[in-house]
Amino acid sequence: MTTPRILYCNCTSAQVVPKEVKAAVLRKLCESGVEFEAVAALCEMSARKDAALHRLAEGGVVKIAACYPRAVKWLFAAANAPLPPAGTEVLNMRTQTADEITKALFSPEMKPNLPAGKASHNGAVVIESAIPNQPSPSL
């Protein structure tokens, strides 16, 4: 099994993640000696359609410490860099403790948790139809 890559978002722009949680997660990552990539703000990168998002999305299994899984999914999709649903685990620094997050980041086990539904390049939400041969509605 491939070791998941780790991406840490400092959520600098939105400032919605508790500072104590961000600081503790970053400190534990630095002290661990585990390789990880840190970015200032996935929101800004998405708005700029930063090419680094493509590299991150296409690089294999990844664990991301950021905010809500649905938000992270759509940020990557908005930059035309969809994350692989079966290879992405998002740890939510808004709702989880630093201990919960770092335990999951350092665990070799992957728990993919991106929400269902397709992400489109124009930002529309596409709900997958549960009825075979029926078109899916767009929101």
CNS distance restraints for C-alpha pairs under 8 A (distance, minus, plus):
assign (resid   2 and name CA) (resid  61 and name CA) 7.51 0.50 0.50
assign (resid   3 and name CA) (resid  61 and name CA) 7.60 0.50 0.50
assign (resid   3 and name CA) (resid 108 and name CA) 6.51 0.50 0.50
assign (resid   4 and name CA) (resid  60 and name CA) 7.57 0.50 0.50
assign (resid   4 and name CA) (resid  61 and name CA) 4.97 0.50 0.50
assign (resid   4 and name CA) (resid  62 and name CA) 4.93 0.50 0.50
assign (resid   4 and name CA) (resid  63 and name CA) 6.32 0.50 0.50
assign (resid   4 and name CA) (resid 108 and name CA) 7.19 0.50 0.50
assign (resid   4 and name CA) (resid 110 and name CA) 7.63 0.50 0.50
assign (resid   5 and name CA) (resid  35 and name CA) 7.78 0.50 0.50
assign (resid   5 and name CA) (resid  36 and name CA) 6.69 0.50 0.50
assign (resid   5 and name CA) (resid  60 and name CA) 7.76 0.50 0.50
assign (resid   5 and name CA) (resid  61 and name CA) 6.33 0.50 0.50
assign (resid   5 and name CA) (resid  62 and name CA) 4.61 0.50 0.50
assign (resid   5 and name CA) (resid  63 and name CA) 6.12 0.50 0.50
assign (resid   6 and name CA) (resid  35 and name CA) 7.33 0.50 0.50
assign (resid   6 and name CA) (resid  36 and name CA) 4.83 0.50 0.50
assign (resid   6 and name CA) (resid  37 and name CA) 6.29 0.50 0.50
assign (resid   6 and name CA) (resid  62 and name CA) 5.76 0.50 0.50
assign (resid   6 and name CA) (resid  63 and name CA) 4.92 0.50 0.50
assign (resid   6 and name CA) (resid  64 and name CA) 5.91 0.50 0.50
assign (resid   6 and name CA) (resid  65 and name CA) 7.78 0.50 0.50
assign (resid   6 and name CA) (resid 105 and name CA) 7.01 0.50 0.50
assign (resid   7 and name CA) (resid  36 and name CA) 5.85 0.50 0.50
assign (resid   7 and name CA) (resid  37 and name CA) 4.90 0.50 0.50
assign (resid   7 and name CA) (resid  38 and name CA) 5.82 0.50 0.50
assign (resid   7 and name CA) (resid  39 and name CA) 7.63 0.50 0.50
assign (resid   7 and name CA) (resid  62 and name CA) 7.15 0.50 0.50
assign (resid   7 and name CA) (resid  63 and name CA) 6.21 0.50 0.50
assign (resid   7 and name CA) (resid  64 and name CA) 4.69 0.50 0.50
assign (resid   7 and name CA) (resid  65 and name CA) 6.24 0.50 0.50
assign (resid   8 and name CA) (resid  26 and name CA) 7.57 0.50 0.50
assign (resid   8 and name CA) (resid  36 and name CA) 7.25 0.50 0.50
assign (resid   8 and name CA) (resid  37 and name CA) 6.14 0.50 0.50
assign (resid   8 and name CA) (resid  38 and name CA) 4.61 0.50 0.50
assign (resid   8 and name CA) (resid  39 and name CA) 6.31 0.50 0.50
assign (resid   8 and name CA) (resid  64 and name CA) 5.90 0.50 0.50
assign (resid   8 and name CA) (resid  65 and name CA) 4.85 0.50 0.50
assign (resid   8 and name CA) (resid  66 and name CA) 6.44 0.50 0.50
assign (resid   9 and name CA) (resid  38 and name CA) 5.83 0.50 0.50
assign (resid   9 and name CA) (resid  39 and name CA) 5.02 0.50 0.50
assign (resid   9 and name CA) (resid  40 and name CA) 5.89 0.50 0.50
assign (resid   9 and name CA) (resid  41 and name CA) 5.81 0.50 0.50
assign (resid   9 and name CA) (resid  42 and name CA) 6.44 0.50 0.50
assign (resid   9 and name CA) (resid  64 and name CA) 7.56 0.50 0.50
assign (resid   9 and name CA) (resid  65 and name CA) 6.09 0.50 0.50
assign (resid   9 and name CA) (resid  66 and name CA) 5.12 0.50 0.50
assign (resid  10 and name CA) (resid  22 and name CA) 6.65 0.50 0.50
assign (resid  10 and name CA) (resid  38 and name CA) 7.25 0.50 0.50
assign (resid  10 and name CA) (resid  39 and name CA) 6.24 0.50 0.50
assign (resid  10 and name CA) (resid  40 and name CA) 4.92 0.50 0.50
assign (resid  10 and name CA) (resid  41 and name CA) 5.94 0.50 0.50
assign (resid  10 and name CA) (resid  66 and name CA) 7.30 0.50 0.50
assign (resid  11 and name CA) (resid  15 and name CA) 5.97 0.50 0.50
assign (resid  11 and name CA) (resid  16 and name CA) 7.39 0.50 0.50
assign (resid  11 and name CA) (resid  17 and name CA) 6.85 0.50 0.50
assign (resid  11 and name CA) (resid  40 and name CA) 6.05 0.50 0.50
assign (resid  11 and name CA) (resid  41 and name CA) 4.68 0.50 0.50
assign (resid  11 and name CA) (resid  42 and name CA) 7.00 0.50 0.50
assign (resid  11 and name CA) (resid  43 and name CA) 7.73 0.50 0.50
assign (resid  11 and name CA) (resid  66 and name CA) 7.00 0.50 0.50
assign (resid  12 and name CA) (resid  40 and name CA) 5.57 0.50 0.50
assign (resid  12 and name CA) (resid  41 and name CA) 5.46 0.50 0.50
assign (resid  13 and name CA) (resid  40 and name CA) 7.83 0.50 0.50
assign (resid  13 and name CA) (resid  41 and name CA) 6.04 0.50 0.50
assign (resid  13 and name CA) (resid  43 and name CA) 7.27 0.50 0.50
assign (resid  13 and name CA) (resid  44 and name CA) 7.21 0.50 0.50
assign (resid  14 and name CA) (resid  43 and name CA) 7.89 0.50 0.50
assign (resid  16 and name CA) (resid  94 and name CA) 7.17 0.50 0.50
assign (resid  17 and name CA) (resid  21 and name CA) 7.36 0.50 0.50
assign (resid  17 and name CA) (resid  22 and name CA) 6.94 0.50 0.50
assign (resid  17 and name CA) (resid  67 and name CA) 7.27 0.50 0.50
assign (resid  17 and name CA) (resid  93 and name CA) 6.04 0.50 0.50
assign (resid  17 and name CA) (resid  94 and name CA) 4.94 0.50 0.50
assign (resid  18 and name CA) (resid  22 and name CA) 6.45 0.50 0.50
assign (resid  18 and name CA) (resid  93 and name CA) 7.43 0.50 0.50
assign (resid  18 and name CA) (resid  94 and name CA) 6.55 0.50 0.50
assign (resid  19 and name CA) (resid  23 and name CA) 6.01 0.50 0.50
assign (resid  20 and name CA) (resid  24 and name CA) 6.06 0.50 0.50
assign (resid  21 and name CA) (resid  25 and name CA) 6.09 0.50 0.50
assign (resid  21 and name CA) (resid  93 and name CA) 6.46 0.50 0.50
assign (resid  21 and name CA) (resid  97 and name CA) 6.56 0.50 0.50
assign (resid  21 and name CA) (resid  98 and name CA) 5.23 0.50 0.50
assign (resid  22 and name CA) (resid  26 and name CA) 6.11 0.50 0.50
assign (resid  22 and name CA) (resid  93 and name CA) 6.91 0.50 0.50
assign (resid  22 and name CA) (resid  98 and name CA) 7.53 0.50 0.50
assign (resid  23 and name CA) (resid  27 and name CA) 5.98 0.50 0.50
assign (resid  24 and name CA) (resid  28 and name CA) 6.12 0.50 0.50
assign (resid  24 and name CA) (resid  98 and name CA) 5.96 0.50 0.50
assign (resid  25 and name CA) (resid  29 and name CA) 6.17 0.50 0.50
assign (resid  25 and name CA) (resid  98 and name CA) 5.37 0.50 0.50
assign (resid  25 and name CA) (resid  99 and name CA) 7.77 0.50 0.50
assign (resid  25 and name CA) (resid 101 and name CA) 7.20 0.50 0.50
assign (resid  25 and name CA) (resid 102 and name CA) 6.27 0.50 0.50
assign (resid  26 and name CA) (resid  30 and name CA) 6.17 0.50 0.50
assign (resid  27 and name CA) (resid  31 and name CA) 6.11 0.50 0.50
assign (resid  28 and name CA) (resid  32 and name CA) 5.96 0.50 0.50
assign (resid  28 and name CA) (resid 102 and name CA) 7.14 0.50 0.50
assign (resid  29 and name CA) (resid  33 and name CA) 7.05 0.50 0.50
assign (resid  29 and name CA) (resid  34 and name CA) 6.66 0.50 0.50
assign (resid  29 and name CA) (resid  36 and name CA) 7.54 0.50 0.50
assign (resid  29 and name CA) (resid 102 and name CA) 7.54 0.50 0.50
assign (resid  30 and name CA) (resid  34 and name CA) 7.46 0.50 0.50
assign (resid  41 and name CA) (resid  45 and name CA) 6.42 0.50 0.50
assign (resid  42 and name CA) (resid  46 and name CA) 5.98 0.50 0.50
assign (resid  42 and name CA) (resid  72 and name CA) 7.78 0.50 0.50
assign (resid  42 and name CA) (resid  75 and name CA) 7.07 0.50 0.50
assign (resid  43 and name CA) (resid  47 and name CA) 6.27 0.50 0.50
assign (resid  43 and name CA) (resid  75 and name CA) 6.46 0.50 0.50
assign (resid  44 and name CA) (resid  48 and name CA) 6.24 0.50 0.50
assign (resid  45 and name CA) (resid  49 and name CA) 5.95 0.50 0.50
assign (resid  45 and name CA) (resid  50 and name CA) 5.06 0.50 0.50
assign (resid  45 and name CA) (resid  53 and name CA) 7.37 0.50 0.50
assign (resid  46 and name CA) (resid  50 and name CA) 6.23 0.50 0.50
assign (resid  46 and name CA) (resid  53 and name CA) 7.55 0.50 0.50
assign (resid  46 and name CA) (resid  75 and name CA) 5.46 0.50 0.50
assign (resid  46 and name CA) (resid  76 and name CA) 6.31 0.50 0.50
assign (resid  46 and name CA) (resid  78 and name CA) 6.39 0.50 0.50
assign (resid  46 and name CA) (resid  79 and name CA) 5.10 0.50 0.50
assign (resid  47 and name CA) (resid  78 and name CA) 7.76 0.50 0.50
assign (resid  47 and name CA) (resid  79 and name CA) 7.10 0.50 0.50
assign (resid  48 and name CA) (resid  79 and name CA) 7.66 0.50 0.50
assign (resid  49 and name CA) (resid  53 and name CA) 7.54 0.50 0.50
assign (resid  49 and name CA) (resid  78 and name CA) 7.60 0.50 0.50
assign (resid  49 and name CA) (resid  79 and name CA) 4.46 0.50 0.50
assign (resid  49 and name CA) (resid  80 and name CA) 7.47 0.50 0.50
assign (resid  50 and name CA) (resid  54 and name CA) 7.74 0.50 0.50
assign (resid  50 and name CA) (resid  79 and name CA) 7.14 0.50 0.50
assign (resid  51 and name CA) (resid  55 and name CA) 6.77 0.50 0.50
assign (resid  52 and name CA) (resid  56 and name CA) 6.16 0.50 0.50
assign (resid  53 and name CA) (resid  57 and name CA) 6.01 0.50 0.50
assign (resid  53 and name CA) (resid  76 and name CA) 6.53 0.50 0.50
assign (resid  53 and name CA) (resid  79 and name CA) 7.33 0.50 0.50
assign (resid  53 and name CA) (resid  81 and name CA) 6.08 0.50 0.50
assign (resid  54 and name CA) (resid  58 and name CA) 6.00 0.50 0.50
assign (resid  54 and name CA) (resid  80 and name CA) 7.64 0.50 0.50
assign (resid  54 and name CA) (resid  81 and name CA) 4.84 0.50 0.50
assign (resid  54 and name CA) (resid  82 and name CA) 7.86 0.50 0.50
assign (resid  55 and name CA) (resid  59 and name CA) 5.92 0.50 0.50
assign (resid  56 and name CA) (resid  60 and name CA) 7.97 0.50 0.50
assign (resid  56 and name CA) (resid  62 and name CA) 7.99 0.50 0.50
assign (resid  57 and name CA) (resid  76 and name CA) 7.70 0.50 0.50
assign (resid  57 and name CA) (resid  81 and name CA) 6.03 0.50 0.50
assign (resid  57 and name CA) (resid  82 and name CA) 6.31 0.50 0.50
assign (resid  57 and name CA) (resid  83 and name CA) 4.87 0.50 0.50
assign (resid  57 and name CA) (resid  84 and name CA) 6.90 0.50 0.50
assign (resid  58 and name CA) (resid  81 and name CA) 7.96 0.50 0.50
assign (resid  58 and name CA) (resid  83 and name CA) 7.46 0.50 0.50
assign (resid  58 and name CA) (resid  84 and name CA) 7.87 0.50 0.50
assign (resid  60 and name CA) (resid  84 and name CA) 7.94 0.50 0.50
assign (resid  60 and name CA) (resid  87 and name CA) 6.73 0.50 0.50
assign (resid  61 and name CA) (resid  84 and name CA) 7.79 0.50 0.50
assign (resid  61 and name CA) (resid  87 and name CA) 4.37 0.50 0.50
assign (resid  61 and name CA) (resid  88 and name CA) 5.84 0.50 0.50
assign (resid  62 and name CA) (resid  87 and name CA) 6.27 0.50 0.50
assign (resid  62 and name CA) (resid  88 and name CA) 5.11 0.50 0.50
assign (resid  62 and name CA) (resid  89 and name CA) 6.51 0.50 0.50
assign (resid  63 and name CA) (resid  88 and name CA) 5.87 0.50 0.50
assign (resid  63 and name CA) (resid  89 and name CA) 4.75 0.50 0.50
assign (resid  63 and name CA) (resid  90 and name CA) 5.79 0.50 0.50
assign (resid  63 and name CA) (resid  91 and name CA) 7.34 0.50 0.50
assign (resid  63 and name CA) (resid 105 and name CA) 6.46 0.50 0.50
assign (resid  63 and name CA) (resid 110 and name CA) 7.93 0.50 0.50
assign (resid  64 and name CA) (resid  88 and name CA) 7.57 0.50 0.50
assign (resid  64 and name CA) (resid  89 and name CA) 6.24 0.50 0.50
assign (resid  64 and name CA) (resid  90 and name CA) 4.71 0.50 0.50
assign (resid  64 and name CA) (resid  91 and name CA) 5.95 0.50 0.50
assign (resid  65 and name CA) (resid  90 and name CA) 5.99 0.50 0.50
assign (resid  65 and name CA) (resid  91 and name CA) 4.73 0.50 0.50
assign (resid  65 and name CA) (resid  92 and name CA) 6.25 0.50 0.50
assign (resid  65 and name CA) (resid  93 and name CA) 6.54 0.50 0.50
assign (resid  65 and name CA) (resid 101 and name CA) 7.24 0.50 0.50
assign (resid  65 and name CA) (resid 105 and name CA) 7.97 0.50 0.50
assign (resid  66 and name CA) (resid  72 and name CA) 7.46 0.50 0.50
assign (resid  66 and name CA) (resid  90 and name CA) 6.96 0.50 0.50
assign (resid  66 and name CA) (resid  91 and name CA) 6.22 0.50 0.50
assign (resid  66 and name CA) (resid  92 and name CA) 5.53 0.50 0.50
assign (resid  66 and name CA) (resid  93 and name CA) 5.67 0.50 0.50
assign (resid  66 and name CA) (resid  94 and name CA) 7.89 0.50 0.50
assign (resid  67 and name CA) (resid  71 and name CA) 7.02 0.50 0.50
assign (resid  67 and name CA) (resid  72 and name CA) 6.93 0.50 0.50
assign (resid  67 and name CA) (resid  90 and name CA) 7.62 0.50 0.50
assign (resid  67 and name CA) (resid  91 and name CA) 6.86 0.50 0.50
assign (resid  67 and name CA) (resid  92 and name CA) 4.32 0.50 0.50
assign (resid  67 and name CA) (resid  93 and name CA) 5.39 0.50 0.50
assign (resid  67 and name CA) (resid  94 and name CA) 5.69 0.50 0.50
assign (resid  68 and name CA) (resid  72 and name CA) 6.37 0.50 0.50
assign (resid  68 and name CA) (resid  90 and name CA) 7.35 0.50 0.50
assign (resid  68 and name CA) (resid  91 and name CA) 7.58 0.50 0.50
assign (resid  68 and name CA) (resid  92 and name CA) 5.33 0.50 0.50
assign (resid  68 and name CA) (resid  94 and name CA) 7.44 0.50 0.50
assign (resid  69 and name CA) (resid  73 and name CA) 6.10 0.50 0.50
assign (resid  69 and name CA) (resid  89 and name CA) 7.90 0.50 0.50
assign (resid  69 and name CA) (resid  90 and name CA) 5.32 0.50 0.50
assign (resid  69 and name CA) (resid  91 and name CA) 7.35 0.50 0.50
assign (resid  69 and name CA) (resid  92 and name CA) 7.03 0.50 0.50
assign (resid  69 and name CA) (resid 113 and name CA) 6.92 0.50 0.50
assign (resid  69 and name CA) (resid 114 and name CA) 5.62 0.50 0.50
assign (resid  69 and name CA) (resid 115 and name CA) 7.07 0.50 0.50
assign (resid  70 and name CA) (resid  74 and name CA) 6.29 0.50 0.50
assign (resid  70 and name CA) (resid 114 and name CA) 6.39 0.50 0.50
assign (resid  70 and name CA) (resid 115 and name CA) 5.97 0.50 0.50
assign (resid  71 and name CA) (resid  75 and name CA) 6.07 0.50 0.50
assign (resid  72 and name CA) (resid  76 and name CA) 6.38 0.50 0.50
assign (resid  72 and name CA) (resid  90 and name CA) 7.63 0.50 0.50
assign (resid  73 and name CA) (resid  77 and name CA) 6.24 0.50 0.50
assign (resid  73 and name CA) (resid  82 and name CA) 7.06 0.50 0.50
assign (resid  73 and name CA) (resid  83 and name CA) 6.55 0.50 0.50
assign (resid  73 and name CA) (resid 114 and name CA) 6.61 0.50 0.50
assign (resid  73 and name CA) (resid 115 and name CA) 7.92 0.50 0.50
assign (resid  73 and name CA) (resid 119 and name CA) 7.86 0.50 0.50
assign (resid  74 and name CA) (resid  78 and name CA) 5.83 0.50 0.50
assign (resid  74 and name CA) (resid  82 and name CA) 7.98 0.50 0.50
assign (resid  74 and name CA) (resid 119 and name CA) 6.68 0.50 0.50
assign (resid  74 and name CA) (resid 123 and name CA) 7.44 0.50 0.50
assign (resid  75 and name CA) (resid  79 and name CA) 6.58 0.50 0.50
assign (resid  76 and name CA) (resid  80 and name CA) 6.52 0.50 0.50
assign (resid  76 and name CA) (resid  81 and name CA) 5.06 0.50 0.50
assign (resid  76 and name CA) (resid  82 and name CA) 5.34 0.50 0.50
assign (resid  76 and name CA) (resid  83 and name CA) 6.60 0.50 0.50
assign (resid  77 and name CA) (resid  81 and name CA) 5.24 0.50 0.50
assign (resid  77 and name CA) (resid  82 and name CA) 4.56 0.50 0.50
assign (resid  77 and name CA) (resid  83 and name CA) 7.43 0.50 0.50
assign (resid  77 and name CA) (resid 119 and name CA) 5.70 0.50 0.50
assign (resid  77 and name CA) (resid 120 and name CA) 6.54 0.50 0.50
assign (resid  77 and name CA) (resid 121 and name CA) 6.25 0.50 0.50
assign (resid  77 and name CA) (resid 123 and name CA) 7.32 0.50 0.50
assign (resid  78 and name CA) (resid 120 and name CA) 7.51 0.50 0.50
assign (resid  78 and name CA) (resid 121 and name CA) 5.78 0.50 0.50
assign (resid  78 and name CA) (resid 122 and name CA) 6.82 0.50 0.50
assign (resid  78 and name CA) (resid 123 and name CA) 5.75 0.50 0.50
assign (resid  79 and name CA) (resid 121 and name CA) 7.43 0.50 0.50
assign (resid  80 and name CA) (resid 120 and name CA) 7.94 0.50 0.50
assign (resid  80 and name CA) (resid 121 and name CA) 5.57 0.50 0.50
assign (resid  82 and name CA) (resid 119 and name CA) 7.22 0.50 0.50
assign (resid  83 and name CA) (resid  87 and name CA) 7.80 0.50 0.50
assign (resid  83 and name CA) (resid  88 and name CA) 6.75 0.50 0.50
assign (resid  84 and name CA) (resid  88 and name CA) 6.05 0.50 0.50
assign (resid  85 and name CA) (resid 112 and name CA) 6.63 0.50 0.50
assign (resid  85 and name CA) (resid 113 and name CA) 7.41 0.50 0.50
assign (resid  85 and name CA) (resid 114 and name CA) 5.74 0.50 0.50
assign (resid  86 and name CA) (resid 112 and name CA) 5.60 0.50 0.50
assign (resid  87 and name CA) (resid 110 and name CA) 7.58 0.50 0.50
assign (resid  87 and name CA) (resid 112 and name CA) 6.05 0.50 0.50
assign (resid  88 and name CA) (resid 110 and name CA) 7.79 0.50 0.50
assign (resid  88 and name CA) (resid 111 and name CA) 7.71 0.50 0.50
assign (resid  88 and name CA) (resid 112 and name CA) 5.07 0.50 0.50
assign (resid  88 and name CA) (resid 113 and name CA) 6.84 0.50 0.50
assign (resid  88 and name CA) (resid 114 and name CA) 6.84 0.50 0.50
assign (resid  89 and name CA) (resid 110 and name CA) 6.67 0.50 0.50
assign (resid  89 and name CA) (resid 111 and name CA) 5.71 0.50 0.50
assign (resid  89 and name CA) (resid 112 and name CA) 4.45 0.50 0.50
assign (resid  89 and name CA) (resid 113 and name CA) 5.39 0.50 0.50
assign (resid  89 and name CA) (resid 114 and name CA) 6.93 0.50 0.50
assign (resid  90 and name CA) (resid 112 and name CA) 7.59 0.50 0.50
assign (resid  90 and name CA) (resid 113 and name CA) 6.59 0.50 0.50
assign (resid  90 and name CA) (resid 114 and name CA) 7.29 0.50 0.50
assign (resid  91 and name CA) (resid  96 and name CA) 7.47 0.50 0.50
assign (resid  91 and name CA) (resid 101 and name CA) 5.90 0.50 0.50
assign (resid  91 and name CA) (resid 104 and name CA) 7.75 0.50 0.50
assign (resid  92 and name CA) (resid  96 and name CA) 5.72 0.50 0.50
assign (resid  92 and name CA) (resid 101 and name CA) 7.52 0.50 0.50
assign (resid  93 and name CA) (resid  97 and name CA) 6.90 0.50 0.50
assign (resid  93 and name CA) (resid  98 and name CA) 7.28 0.50 0.50
assign (resid  93 and name CA) (resid 101 and name CA) 7.32 0.50 0.50
assign (resid  96 and name CA) (resid 100 and name CA) 6.22 0.50 0.50
assign (resid  96 and name CA) (resid 101 and name CA) 6.54 0.50 0.50
assign (resid  97 and name CA) (resid 101 and name CA) 6.27 0.50 0.50
assign (resid  98 and name CA) (resid 102 and name CA) 6.08 0.50 0.50
assign (resid  99 and name CA) (resid 103 and name CA) 5.95 0.50 0.50
assign (resid 100 and name CA) (resid 104 and name CA) 6.31 0.50 0.50
assign (resid 101 and name CA) (resid 105 and name CA) 6.11 0.50 0.50
assign (resid 102 and name CA) (resid 106 and name CA) 6.00 0.50 0.50
assign (resid 103 and name CA) (resid 107 and name CA) 6.12 0.50 0.50
assign (resid 104 and name CA) (resid 109 and name CA) 7.87 0.50 0.50
assign (resid 116 and name CA) (resid 127 and name CA) 7.99 0.50 0.50
assign (resid 116 and name CA) (resid 128 and name CA) 7.89 0.50 0.50
assign (resid 117 and name CA) (resid 125 and name CA) 7.27 0.50 0.50
assign (resid 117 and name CA) (resid 126 and name CA) 5.92 0.50 0.50
assign (resid 117 and name CA) (resid 127 and name CA) 5.03 0.50 0.50
assign (resid 117 and name CA) (resid 128 and name CA) 5.61 0.50 0.50
assign (resid 118 and name CA) (resid 125 and name CA) 6.79 0.50 0.50
assign (resid 118 and name CA) (resid 126 and name CA) 5.28 0.50 0.50
assign (resid 118 and name CA) (resid 127 and name CA) 6.59 0.50 0.50
assign (resid 118 and name CA) (resid 128 and name CA) 7.01 0.50 0.50
assign (resid 119 and name CA) (resid 123 and name CA) 6.87 0.50 0.50
assign (resid 119 and name CA) (resid 124 and name CA) 7.05 0.50 0.50
assign (resid 119 and name CA) (resid 125 and name CA) 6.08 0.50 0.50
assign (resid 119 and name CA) (resid 126 and name CA) 6.50 0.50 0.50
assign (resid 120 and name CA) (resid 124 and name CA) 5.85 0.50 0.50
assign (resid 120 and name CA) (resid 125 and name CA) 6.84 0.50 0.50
assign (resid 120 and name CA) (resid 126 and name CA) 7.17 0.50 0.50
assign (resid 124 and name CA) (resid 138 and name CA) 6.65 0.50 0.50
assign (resid 124 and name CA) (resid 139 and name CA) 5.99 0.50 0.50
assign (resid 125 and name CA) (resid 138 and name CA) 5.88 0.50 0.50
assign (resid 125 and name CA) (resid 139 and name CA) 5.32 0.50 0.50
assign (resid 126 and name CA) (resid 136 and name CA) 6.77 0.50 0.50
assign (resid 126 and name CA) (resid 137 and name CA) 6.33 0.50 0.50
assign (resid 126 and name CA) (resid 138 and name CA) 4.73 0.50 0.50
assign (resid 126 and name CA) (resid 139 and name CA) 6.51 0.50 0.50
assign (resid 127 and name CA) (resid 136 and name CA) 5.80 0.50 0.50
assign (resid 127 and name CA) (resid 137 and name CA) 5.99 0.50 0.50
assign (resid 127 and name CA) (resid 138 and name CA) 6.46 0.50 0.50
assign (resid 127 and name CA) (resid 139 and name CA) 7.96 0.50 0.50
assign (resid 128 and name CA) (resid 136 and name CA) 5.41 0.50 0.50
assign (resid 128 and name CA) (resid 137 and name CA) 7.71 0.50 0.50
assign (resid 129 and name CA) (resid 134 and name CA) 6.51 0.50 0.50
assign (resid 129 and name CA) (resid 135 and name CA) 6.57 0.50 0.50
assign (resid 129 and name CA) (resid 136 and name CA) 4.82 0.50 0.50
assign (resid 129 and name CA) (resid 137 and name CA) 7.56 0.50 0.50
